[in-house]
Amino acid sequence: MRRWVTIIGLAAVSAVALAGCSVPAGTDGNLVDDWPAVGEPKMIVPTAGVCYAAKPGATWDATTDQPVPCTTSHAVETIYVGSYTGDAAKRTTTPPAGGPEQRAAYATCSQKANDFLGADWHTGLVMVNLVEPDNPAWKGGARWFRCDVMSTDGYTFKYQMVSWSLKDGLRGARSLANTCFDATETSDGRLGEMRPVDCAKPHRGEFAGLYTAPTGAYPGDNDKNDPAESGCEHVVGKYVGSAWGRRSDLGWFWNYYNENQWELGDRTVLCYAVAFNGEHTRLYRGTLKNIGSAPLKS
């Protein structure tokens, strides 16, 4: 559009000159020397303390993923923005998935999440997400990484839309703490959809603690040598108390986050205690913590 205007302007000046008219006062007769110089393009960098309604992802598109107030419906909350430095910053493409640079950035995000929430984020109904520039932005000079937290159901780790900040959710009243759950049960005794519930209400089990699996390949669903089995048995036994080995009405199970978390160096396992009535789970009230040999409360 600017070029079109310039050409028309020059044609008009030529016509005036041919007609013998003088240049208007206050001008130099050159219509192209007063345009301001085009500035250098600025790299868009995310900021902490904002929320996004868009579905969580591994990269950020600043043109479509616009921040929204954290008091309105949103999926993720940005708690920290850091920078890749040193050899990582010299790369021509973004750090590879699960590589040492990404692992270091994710470790930073985990610590920032702990500080933001008030306790180890793994003990809450939350997830931490590492976000990076896409390759075009990286080629343009972007070297930031973004740390997001999001509310989840705690079991399938699906994000949930909320309309408040998650800050301090594991302090004080611990509104985001992973505690008791209820669930549907299939005919063969397997737990189906799980959902958080107040421990004073009837429920089938509860979060007992964390176990860190040893370094190795990500365990598959049918891995008979999954170290989490014995690891969580120990965690749940300590949670229940001294009578653990003599009770047939209590059991345990475990849950990993996902393979992506594992590749980022996070081998945390969530351990759960569950109540049984024969071949099936049963409802109880209260907590199993330090229950020892005491009967379950119906």
DOLUM-381312 format. One record per residue (C-alpha): x, y, z; residue number from 0; chain. Coordinates in Angstrom, 3 decimals. Layout:
<atoms>
- east  north  up  num  cadena
- X  Y  Z  NUM  A
...
</atoms>
This chain:
<atoms>
- east  north  up  num  cadena
- 0.000  0.000  0.000  0  A
- 2.840  2.377  0.832  1  A
- 4.531  1.777  -2.531  2  A
- 1.280  2.574  -4.363  3  A
- 0.910  5.879  -2.542  4  A
- 4.533  6.797  -3.270  5  A
- 4.210  6.182  -6.999  6  A
- 1.061  8.251  -7.252  7  A
- 2.714  11.018  -5.269  8  A
- 5.731  11.126  -7.588  9  A
- 3.499  11.238  -10.632  10  A
- 1.642  14.178  -9.153  11  A
- 4.895  16.050  -8.442  12  A
- 6.069  15.458  -12.026  13  A
- 2.828  16.869  -13.348  14  A
- 3.185  19.951  -11.149  15  A
- 6.810  20.478  -12.275  16  A
- 5.821  20.262  -15.912  17  A
- 3.154  22.842  -15.292  18  A
- 5.809  25.180  -13.905  19  A
- 4.516  25.219  -10.332  20  A
- 6.899  25.749  -7.405  21  A
- 7.450  23.342  -4.513  22  A
- 5.104  24.137  -1.576  23  A
- 6.640  25.986  1.352  24  A
- 8.060  23.809  4.116  25  A
- 8.881  20.857  1.837  26  A
- 12.053  19.757  0.087  27  A
- 10.363  18.226  -2.907  28  A
- 11.471  14.697  -1.976  29  A
- 8.572  12.551  -0.837  30  A
- 10.615  9.446  -0.059  31  A
- 13.308  10.672  2.355  32  A
- 11.118  11.276  5.422  33  A
- 9.748  7.762  5.992  34  A
- 10.826  6.420  9.389  35  A
- 13.235  3.494  9.251  36  A
- 11.712  0.086  9.906  37  A
- 12.878  -1.105  13.325  38  A
- 14.392  -4.458  14.102  39  A
- 11.718  -7.121  14.746  40  A
- 11.265  -7.779  18.465  41  A
- 11.273  -11.316  19.806  42  A
- 8.090  -12.050  21.760  43  A
- 8.912  -13.603  25.124  44  A
- 6.240  -14.964  27.503  45  A
- 5.900  -13.542  30.998  46  A
- 5.170  -15.159  34.344  47  A
- 2.001  -14.472  36.276  48  A
- -0.397  -14.894  33.361  49  A
- -2.807  -17.658  32.347  50  A
- -3.830  -19.211  29.026  51  A
- -7.139  -20.713  27.981  52  A
- -5.596  -22.730  25.143  53  A
- -4.927  -26.444  25.515  54  A
- -1.509  -27.124  27.081  55  A
- 1.236  -27.848  24.585  56  A
- 4.989  -28.246  24.271  57  A
- 5.464  -25.076  22.190  58  A
- 3.946  -21.590  22.267  59  A
- 2.410  -19.703  19.360  60  A
- 2.311  -16.095  20.532  61  A
- 0.013  -15.095  17.661  62  A
- -2.803  -17.427  18.689  63  A
- -2.146  -18.332  22.325  64  A
- -3.054  -15.089  24.047  65  A
- -2.929  -14.633  27.841  66  A
- -6.146  -14.199  29.818  67  A
- -6.758  -13.028  33.407  68  A
- -6.307  -15.884  35.882  69  A
- -9.738  -15.013  37.302  70  A
- -11.316  -16.210  34.051  71  A
- -11.522  -19.750  32.707  72  A
- -8.058  -21.041  31.804  73  A
- -6.092  -24.255  31.353  74  A
- -2.561  -23.289  32.382  75  A
- -0.830  -20.728  34.573  76  A
- 2.706  -19.568  33.787  77  A
- 4.756  -19.392  36.977  78  A
- 8.272  -18.843  35.629  79  A
- 10.142  -17.988  32.434  80  A
- 13.814  -18.936  32.164  81  A
- 16.471  -18.898  29.457  82  A
- 18.645  -21.492  27.799  83  A
- 22.275  -20.450  28.061  84  A
- 25.733  -21.776  27.212  85  A
- 25.947  -24.614  24.707  86  A
- 22.157  -25.059  24.765  87  A
- 21.693  -21.519  23.476  88  A
- 24.160  -22.156  20.644  89  A
- 22.052  -24.913  19.162  90  A
- 20.521  -24.288  15.739  91  A
- 17.309  -26.072  16.729  92  A
- 15.401  -26.414  19.968  93  A
- 16.857  -28.855  22.529  94  A
- 15.913  -32.473  21.742  95  A
- 13.080  -34.100  23.650  96  A
- 14.393  -35.708  26.818  97  A
- 17.907  -34.363  26.250  98  A
- 20.077  -32.911  29.028  99  A
- 19.056  -29.317  28.266  100  A
- 15.364  -30.122  28.505  101  A
- 15.899  -32.162  31.653  102  A
- 17.658  -29.231  33.323  103  A
- 14.873  -26.844  32.296  104  A
- 12.220  -29.258  33.571  105  A
- 14.051  -29.636  36.893  106  A
- 13.943  -25.857  37.226  107  A
- 10.217  -25.880  36.468  108  A
- 9.617  -28.556  39.112  109  A
- 11.423  -26.547  41.786  110  A
- 9.600  -23.358  40.797  111  A
- 6.304  -25.255  41.021  112  A
- 7.157  -26.494  44.518  113  A
- 7.892  -22.928  45.602  114  A
- 4.731  -21.615  43.939  115  A
- 2.404  -24.253  45.391  116  A
- 4.013  -24.637  48.816  117  A
- 5.051  -28.308  48.723  118  A
- 6.188  -31.040  46.350  119  A
- 3.836  -30.614  43.395  120  A
- 3.681  -34.385  42.901  121  A
- 1.525  -34.571  46.057  122  A
- -1.141  -32.338  44.520  123  A
- -3.865  -32.537  41.896  124  A
- -1.650  -30.635  39.486  125  A
- 0.801  -31.103  36.642  126  A
- 3.879  -29.189  35.518  127  A
- 4.424  -28.478  31.835  128  A
- 7.611  -27.327  30.105  129  A
- 6.942  -25.052  27.106  130  A
- 9.561  -23.984  24.552  131  A
- 9.726  -21.829  21.418  132  A
- 8.950  -23.638  18.177  133  A
- 11.810  -24.047  15.702  134  A
- 11.004  -20.908  13.643  135  A
- 11.060  -18.786  16.816  136  A
- 14.285  -20.505  17.922  137  A
- 15.894  -19.698  14.578  138  A
- 14.762  -16.113  15.120  139  A
- 16.682  -15.919  18.397  140  A
- 14.231  -17.146  21.033  141  A
- 16.021  -18.939  23.882  142  A
- 13.374  -18.873  26.610  143  A
- 11.553  -21.751  28.283  144  A
- 8.272  -21.439  30.120  145  A
- 7.080  -23.271  33.244  146  A
- 3.329  -23.826  33.531  147  A
- 1.170  -25.472  36.172  148  A
- -2.323  -26.815  35.593  149  A
- -5.111  -28.342  37.624  150  A
- -5.814  -32.044  36.961  151  A
- -8.058  -34.798  38.257  152  A
- -4.940  -36.362  39.768  153  A
- -5.472  -39.817  38.271  154  A
- -5.678  -39.620  34.480  155  A
- -3.725  -36.341  34.649  156  A
- -6.146  -34.591  32.303  157  A
- -6.056  -30.825  32.680  158  A
- -9.104  -29.035  34.048  159  A
- -10.300  -25.520  33.316  160  A
- -10.314  -23.318  36.442  161  A
- -11.002  -19.660  37.173  162  A
- -8.501  -18.964  39.931  163  A
- -4.764  -19.018  40.539  164  A
- -3.223  -22.244  41.827  165  A
- -0.720  -20.317  43.955  166  A
- -0.312  -21.676  47.517  167  A
- -2.616  -24.602  46.724  168  A
- -0.447  -26.929  48.846  169  A
- -0.095  -24.530  51.769  170  A
- -2.490  -23.978  54.645  171  A
- -5.800  -25.672  53.813  172  A
- -4.022  -27.515  50.956  173  A
- -6.966  -27.195  48.576  174  A
- -5.002  -28.927  45.798  175  A
- -3.727  -31.847  47.882  176  A
- -4.169  -35.373  46.527  177  A
- -6.003  -37.232  49.309  178  A
- -8.942  -39.647  49.039  179  A
- -10.725  -40.921  45.952  180  A
- -13.777  -42.881  44.906  181  A
- -14.051  -44.885  41.713  182  A
- -16.268  -47.045  39.618  183  A
- -15.426  -50.743  39.578  184  A
- -15.614  -53.182  36.682  185  A
- -17.079  -56.674  36.969  186  A
- -13.607  -58.200  37.239  187  A
- -12.674  -55.975  40.173  188  A
- -10.662  -53.344  38.318  189  A
- -11.013  -49.695  39.211  190  A
- -12.527  -47.526  36.532  191  A
- -12.925  -43.753  36.549  192  A
- -11.416  -42.251  39.700  193  A
- -12.362  -38.902  41.196  194  A
- -11.214  -36.924  44.260  195  A
- -13.550  -37.014  47.251  196  A
- -13.625  -35.689  50.817  197  A
- -12.128  -38.325  53.127  198  A
- -15.118  -37.956  55.459  199  A
- -17.371  -39.310  52.712  200  A
- -17.479  -42.918  51.481  201  A
- -14.490  -43.718  49.278  202  A
- -12.366  -46.655  48.134  203  A
- -8.801  -45.510  48.625  204  A
- -6.345  -42.699  49.185  205  A
- -3.001  -41.306  48.172  206  A
- -0.303  -42.729  50.438  207  A
- 2.947  -41.205  49.148  208  A
- 5.603  -41.115  46.479  209  A
- 8.184  -43.549  45.211  210  A
- 11.061  -42.718  42.866  211  A
- 11.698  -45.528  40.406  212  A
- 15.303  -46.405  39.498  213  A
- 16.864  -45.284  36.237  214  A
- 15.894  -47.444  33.299  215  A
- 13.426  -47.808  30.458  216  A
- 9.891  -46.580  30.975  217  A
- 7.844  -49.509  32.380  218  A
- 5.085  -50.753  30.103  219  A
- 1.580  -51.529  31.326  220  A
- 2.339  -55.253  31.373  221  A
- 5.834  -55.073  32.807  222  A
- 5.998  -57.905  35.336  223  A
- 9.225  -56.510  36.743  224  A
- 7.878  -53.031  37.349  225  A
- 9.884  -51.722  40.349  226  A
- 6.896  -49.626  41.424  227  A
- 5.119  -52.718  42.717  228  A
- 7.540  -53.384  45.559  229  A
- 8.372  -49.704  45.928  230  A
- 4.769  -48.689  46.518  231  A
- 4.107  -51.697  48.746  232  A
- 6.736  -50.296  51.085  233  A
- 5.343  -46.750  50.867  234  A
- 1.762  -47.873  51.542  235  A
- 2.851  -50.230  54.331  236  A
- 4.572  -47.365  56.116  237  A
- 1.486  -45.200  55.595  238  A
- -0.945  -47.789  57.001  239  A
- 1.124  -48.839  59.979  240  A
- 2.582  -51.879  61.695  241  A
- -0.273  -54.309  60.951  242  A
- 0.092  -53.916  57.165  243  A
- 1.398  -57.418  56.492  244  A
- -1.418  -59.054  58.488  245  A
- -4.370  -57.317  56.813  246  A
- -6.223  -58.954  53.934  247  A
- -8.695  -56.087  53.571  248  A
- -6.120  -53.549  52.344  249  A
- -4.061  -53.391  49.192  250  A
- -2.134  -50.990  47.028  251  A
- -1.601  -49.853  43.471  252  A
- 0.525  -47.288  41.694  253  A
- 0.384  -44.790  38.885  254  A
- 3.080  -43.234  36.715  255  A
- 2.610  -39.861  35.072  256  A
- 3.530  -40.563  31.455  257  A
- 6.469  -41.498  29.272  258  A
- 7.220  -37.868  28.468  259  A
- 7.750  -37.098  32.165  260  A
- 10.003  -40.140  32.435  261  A
- 12.147  -38.920  29.527  262  A
- 12.487  -35.570  31.283  263  A
- 14.022  -37.348  34.263  264  A
- 10.891  -37.449  36.436  265  A
- 10.496  -41.062  37.588  266  A
- 8.056  -40.233  40.378  267  A
- 5.402  -42.859  41.101  268  A
- 2.151  -42.140  42.928  269  A
- 1.296  -44.835  45.494  270  A
- -2.277  -45.494  46.655  271  A
- -3.823  -47.553  49.443  272  A
- -7.162  -49.223  48.713  273  A
- -9.728  -51.118  50.814  274  A
- -11.017  -54.563  49.829  275  A
- -14.029  -56.711  50.622  276  A
- -13.208  -60.126  49.232  277  A
- -12.428  -59.825  45.525  278  A
- -13.685  -56.264  45.192  279  A
- -12.910  -52.867  46.617  280  A
- -15.123  -51.518  49.354  281  A
- -16.241  -48.150  50.615  282  A
- -14.998  -46.773  53.919  283  A
- -14.798  -43.432  55.705  284  A
- -11.901  -41.609  57.251  285  A
- -8.266  -42.327  56.504  286  A
- -6.058  -45.388  56.391  287  A
- -3.070  -43.446  57.674  288  A
- -1.680  -45.196  60.761  289  A
- -4.810  -47.356  60.951  290  A
- -2.736  -50.324  62.150  291  A
- -5.057  -53.155  63.120  292  A
- -8.133  -50.971  63.684  293  A
- -11.280  -51.882  61.697  294  A
- -12.349  -49.831  58.697  295  A
- -15.108  -47.297  59.269  296  A
- -18.207  -47.844  57.161  297  A
</atoms>
